[in-house]
Amino acid sequence: MEQPGDITSSSLYNKDIAPVPMEERTWGVWTIAALWVGMSVCITTYTLAAGMISQGMSWRQALFTIALGNVIVVIPMVLNAHAGTKYGIPFPVLIRSSFGTLGANVAAIMRALVACGWFGIQTWIGGSAIYTLHRIIFKFDAAGPQDMIPVLGISPGQFACFMLFWAANVAIICFGIKSIKWLEDWAAPFLIAVGLLLLWWGVSKGGGFAKVLSEETVARVRGERATEFNFWRAFWPNLTAMVGYWATLSLNIPDFSRYARTQRQQIIGQFLGLPTSMTLYSFIGIAVTCATVVIFGEAVWDPVELLGRFGNPLFVGFALFALTVATLTTNIAANVVSPANDFANLCPRRISFKMGGVITAIVGVLILPWRLYSDLSQYIFTWLIGYSALLGSIAGVMLADYYLIRRTRLDVDDLYRTKGRYAFGGSGFNWRALTAMVIGILPNVPGFLAQATNGKIVVGEFWQMLYTYAWFVSLLIAGGVHVILTKLSPPRDLRHPQPA
């Protein structure tokens, strides 16, 4: 039973989501930057420019779009990280202040389900790397349609490798947050070195940067286009997709910043780690893919397929090991930590961080991620933009509540009390935040339905255009509505503000 003045007895408390004491806040600039290197360096980053170039962009336009999107998203990233560093609290606990002690579960589970989708995609990519490694070394043919498992749509070998990589992820989950820090610190320099080595190989074999990145080579990557290309028509939806790529982490960054020593270190670490590593690895993907046109006579965007073309088993083994490490570091940090905390927040007394991580892993299998990742166009326009509308709305409420309404002042103990100021009159739900979140999402629904059904649901041009700005639209509308509703009907705790 919850005792007055004792948050450890509360049903909203467990040690995994408790405030991190100052002596355990040991992450400096390098750890935070390394965290971003480990999360950014993965196959999806390598292939990000593929969809843009196939739409008609030049490699410079694609790289500019990726770089700008990541500079934009690091701003809410740093802003949301502030509370984690100041109070030592994770994302689901922080949003109790805006959504309520129970209402926080609505936003947290929305974030968790997106992470489960990403976990499945990254696990499928890692499993594919392992499958290709075995296929090259043991020299057996790739699976054909006749080898596929009914319902699943993949072969037994592919499914076995997928589950093998899944098991590796679960093993690290079971060792907890300290093993994740160790993994990211160790992997970051290794992954940078491997990426630069791959770039050196592609450029040297392809005849130098001038030839590899020439308009003639890029045109062969792009393919012939029958219609005239309009850069701005392609730019805005792709920019939104790039922001959406890390819209997930822009919410739950307090899960990591709670371990940072100071605000200055978390800010510098994020600005050093995120935009630079995303831009560098996207450039490596562009340059090496252009080089494959010169070397193999066709564009090979998928690095797993590319490595499968090398005949030396030792080289293939090393390269695919590097890909596996890259995918593992991304998956664990980006797609396990947040949903593990989010699921734990549902019932802190019964669900620990480790159990929440295992739930994430199980859901990641059930969504059949290989189907989601199979179409790059749908991947960008339906998956990335679609969930960015959901998460942008949550981010709008979070930022407006923390900075504009509460002025960064929180009562940490009350965040863990069922009858404290964040219980909002005892219901546990802040109807203002939940209403604002829904209103922020609604304008993007028509465009999402049209995109998800490939045009079978017909909507007006205005709604299609609005959908291309989904993250920005939902963030601004939700944040604005939350401020207005709070001013019109302030909750009891704001009539008696907490001290700074």
C-alpha positions in Angstrom: 0.0 0.0 0.0 1.3 3.5 -0.9 2.6 5.3 2.2 2.6 9.1 2.5 6.1 10.4 1.6 7.3 7.0 0.4 7.2 6.6 -3.4 8.9 3.2 -3.3 5.6 1.6 -2.0 3.6 3.1 -4.8 2.0 1.0 -7.5 3.6 3.4 -10.0 7.1 2.7 -8.9 9.8 0.1 -9.6 13.6 0.4 -9.6 13.8 0.3 -13.4 11.8 3.5 -13.9 12.8 5.2 -10.7 14.8 8.5 -10.8 18.5 7.8 -11.5 20.6 9.1 -8.5 23.3 11.6 -9.3 26.1 9.2 -8.6 24.8 6.9 -11.3 24.6 9.6 -14.0 27.9 8.8 -15.6 27.3 9.3 -19.4 29.4 12.0 -21.0 29.7 13.4 -24.5 31.4 10.3 -25.9 28.8 7.9 -24.6 25.9 9.9 -25.9 27.6 10.5 -29.3 28.5 6.8 -29.4 24.9 5.9 -28.7 23.8 7.8 -31.8 26.6 6.3 -33.9 25.5 2.8 -32.9 21.8 3.6 -33.5 22.4 5.4 -36.8 24.7 3.0 -38.4 22.4 0.3 -39.9 21.1 -0.9 -43.2 18.0 1.3 -43.1 20.3 4.4 -42.9 22.5 3.0 -45.7 19.4 2.6 -47.9 17.6 5.9 -46.9 18.6 7.7 -50.1 17.4 4.8 -52.3 13.8 5.9 -52.4 14.6 9.6 -53.0 17.0 8.9 -55.9 14.5 6.5 -57.5 12.0 9.3 -57.4 14.3 11.5 -59.4 16.5 13.4 -56.9 20.2 13.8 -57.5 22.5 12.4 -54.9 23.2 15.9 -53.5 19.5 16.6 -53.1 18.9 13.3 -51.4 21.8 13.8 -49.0 20.7 17.4 -48.3 17.2 16.2 -47.4 18.6 13.5 -45.1 21.0 16.0 -43.4 18.3 18.7 -42.9 15.8 16.2 -41.6 18.2 15.1 -38.9 19.3 18.6 -38.0 15.6 19.4 -37.5 14.8 16.4 -35.4 17.8 16.8 -33.1 16.1 20.0 -31.8 13.1 18.3 -30.2 15.5 15.6 -29.2 17.6 17.9 -27.1 14.5 19.7 -25.7 12.8 16.5 -24.6 16.1 15.2 -23.2 16.2 18.1 -20.8 13.8 16.6 -18.3 15.6 13.3 -18.3 18.9 14.9 -17.4 17.4 17.4 -14.9 15.3 14.9 -13.0 16.7 11.5 -13.9 13.4 10.2 -15.1 12.5 8.0 -18.1 10.0 8.9 -20.9 6.9 7.1 -19.5 7.3 8.8 -16.1 7.9 12.2 -17.7 4.7 12.1 -19.7 2.7 11.4 -16.5 3.1 15.2 -15.9 1.2 16.0 -19.2 -1.1 13.0 -19.8 -1.7 11.9 -16.2 -0.4 9.0 -14.2 -2.7 6.6 -16.1 -3.2 8.6 -19.3 0.6 8.4 -19.8 0.0 4.7 -20.7 -1.9 5.7 -23.8 1.0 7.8 -25.3 3.6 5.3 -24.0 1.9 2.3 -25.7 1.5 4.2 -29.0 5.3 4.8 -28.8 6.0 1.2 -27.7 4.0 -0.4 -30.6 6.0 1.7 -33.2 9.2 0.5 -31.5 8.0 -3.1 -31.8 7.5 -2.6 -35.5 11.0 -1.2 -35.8 12.4 -4.0 -33.7 10.9 -6.5 -36.0 12.3 -4.7 -39.1 15.8 -4.5 -37.7 15.7 -8.1 -36.5 14.6 -9.2 -40.0 17.5 -7.3 -41.5 20.0 -8.9 -39.1 18.6 -12.3 -39.7 18.9 -11.7 -43.5 22.6 -10.9 -43.0 23.1 -14.2 -41.2 21.2 -16.1 -43.8 23.3 -14.6 -46.6 26.5 -15.4 -44.7 25.5 -19.1 -44.5 24.4 -19.2 -48.1 27.7 -17.9 -49.4 29.9 -19.9 -47.1 28.1 -23.2 -47.6 27.2 -22.5 -51.2 23.5 -23.3 -51.4 21.0 -21.6 -53.6 18.7 -18.8 -52.4 15.2 -19.8 -51.4 12.7 -19.9 -54.2 8.9 -19.5 -54.1 8.5 -23.3 -53.7 10.5 -23.2 -50.5 8.3 -20.6 -48.7 6.5 -21.4 -45.5 2.7 -20.9 -46.1 1.3 -17.8 -44.3 4.8 -16.5 -43.3 6.0 -16.1 -46.9 9.7 -16.8 -46.1 11.7 -20.0 -46.2 12.6 -22.2 -43.2 16.2 -21.1 -43.4 15.3 -17.4 -43.4 13.0 -17.9 -40.5 15.6 -19.8 -38.5 18.2 -17.1 -39.1 15.6 -14.4 -38.1 15.0 -16.3 -34.9 18.7 -16.7 -34.2 19.3 -13.0 -34.4 16.1 -12.5 -32.4 17.6 -14.7 -29.6 20.8 -12.6 -29.7 18.8 -9.5 -29.0 16.8 -11.1 -26.2 20.1 -12.2 -24.6 21.4 -8.6 -24.4 18.0 -7.5 -23.1 18.3 -9.8 -20.2 21.7 -8.3 -19.1 20.0 -4.8 -18.7 20.9 -1.2 -19.4 24.6 -1.5 -18.4 25.3 -4.0 -21.2 23.6 -1.7 -23.7 26.0 1.1 -22.7 29.0 -1.2 -23.0 27.8 -2.5 -26.5 27.4 1.1 -27.9 30.7 2.3 -26.5 32.6 -0.6 -28.0 30.7 -0.7 -31.3 30.8 3.0 -32.3 34.5 3.2 -33.5 34.3 -0.3 -35.1 31.3 0.7 -37.1 32.8 4.0 -38.3 35.9 2.2 -39.4 33.9 -0.5 -41.3 31.8 2.2 -43.0 34.9 4.1 -44.2 36.5 0.8 -45.3 33.4 0.0 -47.4 33.5 3.6 -48.9 37.2 3.2 -49.8 36.5 -0.1 -51.5 33.6 1.2 -53.6 35.3 4.4 -54.7 38.7 2.8 -55.5 37.0 0.0 -57.5 34.6 2.3 -59.2 37.3 4.7 -60.5 37.3 7.5 -58.0 34.6 10.0 -56.7 34.4 11.8 -60.0 33.3 8.8 -61.9 31.2 7.1 -59.1 29.2 10.3 -58.4 29.0 11.5 -62.0 25.5 12.4 -63.3 25.8 9.6 -65.8 26.3 7.0 -63.1 23.6 8.4 -60.8 21.2 8.4 -63.8 21.8 4.7 -64.2 21.0 4.2 -60.5 17.9 6.3 -60.9 16.7 4.7 -64.1 14.8 6.4 -66.9 12.0 8.7 -65.9 9.2 9.5 -68.4 8.0 12.7 -66.6 9.8 15.8 -65.6 11.0 15.7 -62.0 9.8 18.3 -59.6 12.2 18.6 -56.7 10.0 20.5 -54.3 7.1 18.0 -54.7 9.4 15.2 -53.7 11.4 17.2 -51.1 8.6 17.9 -48.5 7.3 14.4 -48.0 10.8 13.0 -47.9 11.9 15.6 -45.4 8.9 14.6 -43.2 9.9 11.0 -43.6 13.5 11.8 -42.5 12.2 13.6 -39.4 9.8 10.7 -38.8 12.8 8.3 -39.0 13.8 9.4 -35.5 10.5 10.8 -34.3 10.4 7.7 -32.0 13.6 8.7 -30.2 12.7 12.4 -30.0 10.0 11.2 -27.6 11.8 8.7 -25.4 15.3 10.3 -25.4 14.8 10.9 -21.6 15.3 7.1 -21.3 19.0 7.8 -22.1 19.5 11.4 -21.1 18.6 10.4 -17.5 22.1 8.9 -17.3 23.9 12.1 -18.6 26.1 14.1 -16.2 25.0 17.5 -17.4 22.7 19.3 -19.9 25.8 20.6 -21.8 27.1 17.0 -22.4 23.8 15.6 -23.6 23.3 18.5 -26.0 26.8 18.4 -27.5 26.7 14.6 -27.6 23.5 14.6 -29.6 24.5 17.3 -32.0 27.8 15.5 -32.6 26.4 12.0 -32.9 23.0 12.2 -34.7 23.2 14.5 -37.8 26.8 13.6 -38.6 26.5 9.8 -38.4 23.2 9.8 -40.3 24.6 12.0 -43.1 27.9 10.1 -43.3 26.3 6.6 -43.6 23.7 7.8 -46.0 26.6 9.2 -48.2 28.4 5.9 -47.9 25.2 4.1 -49.1 24.9 6.5 -52.0 28.6 6.3 -53.1 28.9 2.6 -52.8 25.7 2.0 -54.6 26.8 4.2 -57.4 30.1 2.3 -57.5 28.2 -1.0 -57.9 26.8 0.4 -61.2 30.4 0.7 -62.5 31.6 -2.5 -61.0 28.7 -4.9 -61.5 26.7 -3.0 -64.2 23.7 -2.5 -62.0 22.7 -0.7 -58.8 22.8 -2.8 -55.7 21.3 -0.8 -52.8 21.0 -3.7 -50.3 24.4 -4.1 -48.6 23.5 -7.7 -47.7 23.0 -8.5 -51.4 26.1 -6.6 -52.3 28.3 -8.6 -49.9 26.7 -11.8 -51.2 28.5 -11.1 -54.5 32.0 -11.5 -53.0 33.5 -14.9 -53.4 35.9 -14.9 -50.4 34.1 -16.5 -47.4 36.4 -14.8 -44.9 35.7 -11.4 -46.3 32.0 -12.1 -46.4 32.1 -13.4 -42.9 33.8 -10.3 -41.5 31.6 -7.9 -43.5 28.3 -9.6 -42.5 29.6 -9.8 -38.9 29.9 -6.0 -39.1 26.4 -5.7 -40.5 25.1 -7.9 -37.7 26.8 -5.7 -35.0 25.4 -2.6 -36.7 21.9 -3.9 -36.7 22.2 -5.2 -33.1 23.4 -1.8 -31.7 20.5 0.0 -33.5 17.9 -2.5 -32.4 18.8 -2.7 -28.8 19.2 1.0 -28.1 16.5 2.4 -30.4 13.9 -0.3 -30.3 14.1 -2.1 -27.0 14.9 0.5 -24.2 11.8 2.6 -24.8 9.1 -0.1 -25.2 10.6 -2.0 -22.3 10.1 1.0 -20.1 6.7 1.7 -21.7 5.4 -1.8 -21.0 6.9 -1.6 -17.5 4.9 1.6 -16.9 1.7 -0.3 -17.5 2.1 -2.2 -14.3 5.4 -1.3 -12.6 4.9 -3.8 -9.8 4.6 -6.8 -12.1 6.5 -5.8 -15.3 10.3 -5.1 -15.1 12.5 -3.6 -17.7 13.6 -7.1 -18.8 10.1 -8.4 -19.0 9.1 -5.3 -21.0 12.0 -6.0 -23.4 10.8 -9.6 -23.9 7.3 -8.4 -24.7 8.7 -6.1 -27.3 10.7 -9.0 -28.9 7.6 -11.2 -29.0 5.4 -8.5 -30.6 8.2 -7.8 -33.1 7.9 -11.4 -34.4 4.1 -11.3 -34.6 3.9 -8.3 -37.0 5.7 -10.3 -39.8 8.2 -7.5 -40.4 9.6 -8.8 -43.7 6.3 -7.8 -45.3 6.6 -4.3 -43.9 10.1 -3.8 -45.3 9.6 -5.3 -48.7 8.4 -2.1 -50.5 10.7 0.9 -50.1 8.0 3.3 -51.3 5.4 2.0 -48.8 8.1 1.9 -46.2 8.8 5.7 -46.6 5.3 7.1 -47.4 3.1 4.8 -45.3 5.3 3.5 -42.4 7.7 6.5 -41.7 5.2 9.3 -42.4 2.2 7.5 -40.9 3.7 6.9 -37.5 5.4 10.4 -37.5 1.9 11.8 -37.4 1.1 9.8 -34.3 4.4 10.6 -32.5 4.5 14.3 -33.6 1.2 14.8 -31.8 2.6 13.3 -28.6 5.8 15.4 -28.9 3.7 18.6 -29.3 1.9 17.9 -26.1 5.1 17.0 -24.2 7.0 20.1 -25.4 4.1 22.5 -24.8 3.4 21.1 -21.3 7.0 21.0 -20.1 8.2 24.3 -21.5 5.2 26.6 -22.0 2.9 25.4 -19.2 5.1 24.0 -16.4 8.3 26.0 -17.3 10.4 22.9 -16.7 9.3 22.6 -13.1 8.2 19.1 -12.0 7.4 17.5 -8.6 9.3 14.2 -9.1 7.8 12.4 -6.1 4.3 13.2 -7.3 5.0 11.6 -10.6 5.0 8.3 -8.7 2.0 8.9 -6.6 -1.5 7.7 -7.5 -3.1 10.6 -5.7 -0.6 13.4 -6.4 -0.9 16.5 -8.5 -0.5 14.4 -11.7 -3.5 12.2 -11.0 -5.6 15.1 -12.2 -8.4 15.0 -9.6 -8.0 11.2 -9.0 -8.9 10.0 -12.5 -5.3 9.6 -13.6 -6.1 11.1 -17.0 -5.5 14.6 -18.3 -8.3 15.0 -20.8 -6.7 18.2 -22.2 -3.6 16.4 -23.3 -5.5 13.4 -24.7 -7.9 15.6 -26.6 -5.0 17.7 -28.0 -3.2 14.5 -29.1 -6.3 13.2 -31.0 -7.0 16.6 -32.6 -3.3 16.8 -33.7 -3.6 13.4 -35.4 -7.0 13.8 -37.1 -5.9 16.1 -40.0 -3.4 13.5 -41.2 -5.9 10.6 -41.2 -7.4 11.1 -44.7 -3.9 11.3 -46.4 -2.8 8.2 -44.5 -5.8 6.2 -45.6 -5.2 7.2 -49.2 -1.6 6.2 -49.0 -2.1 3.0 -47.1 -4.7 1.8 -49.6 -2.7 2.9 -52.7 -5.4 5.4 -53.7 -8.4 3.1 -53.3 -9.7 5.5 -50.8 -9.9 8.8 -52.6 -9.3 12.1 -50.8 -8.9 15.7 -51.9 -5.5 17.2 -53.0 -5.4 19.4 -49.8 -5.5 16.3 -47.5 -2.8 14.6 -49.6 -0.6 17.7 -49.4 -1.2 18.0 -45.7 -0.1 14.4 -45.1 3.3 15.2 -46.6 3.9 17.5 -43.5 2.4 15.0 -41.1 4.9 15.3 -38.2 5.0 19.1 -38.3 1.2 19.4 -38.6 0.4 17.1 -35.7 3.2 18.6 -33.5 2.0 22.2 -33.9 -1.7 21.5 -33.7 -1.5 19.2 -30.7 0.9 21.6 -28.8 -1.3 24.6 -29.6 -4.5 22.9 -28.6 -3.0 21.6 -25.3 -1.9 25.1 -24.3 -5.3 26.6 -25.2 -7.3 23.9 -23.3 -5.0 24.2 -20.3 -5.5 28.0 -20.2 -9.2 27.7 -20.5 -9.6 25.0 -17.9 -6.4 24.8 -15.8 -6.0 21.6 -13.7 -5.8 22.0 -9.9 -2.0 21.5 -9.7 -1.4 24.6 -11.9 -3.4 26.8 -9.5 -0.8 25.8 -6.9 2.4 25.6 -8.9 5.4 23.6 -7.6 8.6 25.4 -6.6 11.4 25.7 -9.1 
